[in-house]
Amino acid sequence: MLPAFHVNLHGSHERRPCKFFIYDMGDNTKGAYAPDQRGYYGRFGGAYIPELLRPCVEELRRNYEQITNSPDFESEFKQLLKDYVGRPTPLFLAERFSEHYGVKVYLKREDLCHTGAHKVNNTIGQILLAERLGKKRIIAETGAGQHGVATATVCALKGIQCIVYMGEKDIERQAPNVKRMKMLGAEVRPAMSGSRTLKDATNEAIRDWINNPADTHYIIGSVVGPHPYPDMVARFQSVISKEMKAQLKEQTGKENPDAIIACVGGGSNAAGAFYHYLDDLDTRLIAVEAAGLGVDSGETAATSVIGSEGIIHGSRTLLMQNAEGQIEEPYSISAGLDYPGIGPLHAHLIASGRAEAVSITDEEAIKAAFFLSRQEGIIPALETAHAFAAMDHIKYGSDDTIVINLSGRGDKDLGTYIDYFDKYVGK
Ligand SMILES: *Cc1c(COP(=O)(O)O)cnc(C)c1O
């Protein structure tokens, strides 16, 4: 039965939905863009999983809202975000950058989070949830290694066993992050099958979870996967827009900016930056995807442009697939954006017109990274640089206020940036 699983998880052949029953959400504060009880955002989302995985996902679904809404969880989550992650992250008015574009641009500084990006907001939330579910063992999968590091970090913090599955090819390509995970005490297990990359690591992690349902929690790193993961991860990341509202109010007198720009791999930093603005239609939401070498080049990760509906990673969403429903290999210069799908929330936001999608090429992102570095003294992650490059593609008025979610710092990407020094820095 396991071989079918690959297709089930990553292809769109498997049409057997595991639809969950109606249950009381006990929360009447949900807006128009919240998922329904079965985890659907419009026609996207749900939980398309093999029978064997059902008990694991069902346990999580039954418990996540109650646990994360409990005072005990909330107070520990808040405290760790403050004292361990370093929240609230600043909202910074980028004056020289603003002057260049003729519009006020604020930067939400997720690059200043412990570990250098927003991913830790989610892994902190999930480790606290895992503890309260009585789990003794954490598994995760990682492509570039960033989510693996964020997971290994919180497992060390809590003294919980951590196993990170990673494609053998990615282990070779991402040696520094592999070393970080090991230094943090995690075991890195190579996935040797298929293309030996992220999707193979995901299959190994799922296989592990099926075999260890009682004591193991699977930490997914973005707003992807079967319900309740997209909703759960979006809620953990929503601290970003919660802080943004208060900070904008304080600095500008107005909670709502005219636009928020964020890059989208799976979509977790964007979901966090958009979350508390979803129902505020006076704020435009701009989701920036990686065009790679160009949306029509065959070497791209611009899912919303060239993708179509199907099932990936346990949910119905937009994904890059061929006529037979096989997943197309995505490409982007940035490892965090080369994912062949997008989270179901984003598929819905884009399909419904609530969010605008912009795609940015490798070249444009690199140029934006060098520009921001010189203009503001901030070297952004390659992923984040895509969000900055979107400034050249969107329309805005000179009185507008724009917030760019600065999802991560660029130290990890220095090796890539160095290849472009001849062009942007000189010898
Ligand atoms: C992983 C990563 C991303 C992409 O992931 P999302 O879930 O789309 O946020 C973006 N920026 C940085 C810095 C990352 O590390």
The ligand as an SDF file (V2000), in Angstrom:
LIG
                    3D

 15 15  0  0  0  0  0  0  0  0999 V2000
   11.2660   29.2470    3.7760 C   0  0  0  0  0  0  0  0  0  0  0  0
   11.3130   30.6980    3.4830 C   0  0  0  0  0  0  0  0  0  0  0  0
   10.3420   31.3100    2.6620 C   0  0  0  0  0  0  0  0  0  0  0  0
    9.2620   30.5510    1.9530 C   0  0  0  0  0  0  0  0  0  0  0  0
    8.3520   29.8890    2.7770 O   0  0  0  0  0  0  0  0  0  0  0  0
    6.8790   30.4270    3.0320 P   0  0  0  0  0  0  0  0  0  0  0  0
    6.2010   29.3220    3.7370 O   0  0  0  0  0  0  0  0  0  0  0  0
    6.2700   30.7440    1.7070 O   0  0  0  0  0  0  0  0  0  0  0  0
    7.0030   31.6580    3.8560 O   0  0  0  0  0  0  0  0  0  0  0  0
   10.4180   32.6850    2.4720 C   0  0  0  0  0  0  0  0  0  0  0  0
   11.4020   33.4230    3.0370 N   0  0  0  0  0  0  0  0  0  0  0  0
   12.3440   32.8590    3.8210 C   0  0  0  0  0  0  0  0  0  0  0  0
   13.3950   33.7360    4.4170 C   0  0  0  0  0  0  0  0  0  0  0  0
   12.3300   31.4860    4.0730 C   0  0  0  0  0  0  0  0  0  0  0  0
   13.2910   30.9380    4.8400 O   0  0  0  0  0  0  0  0  0  0  0  0
  1  2  1  0
  2  3  1  0
  2 14  2  0
  3  4  1  0
  3 10  2  0
  4  5  1  0
  5  6  1  0
  6  7  2  0
  6  8  1  0
  6  9  1  0
 10 11  1  0
 11 12  2  0
 12 13  1  0
 12 14  1  0
 14 15  1  0
M  END
$$$$
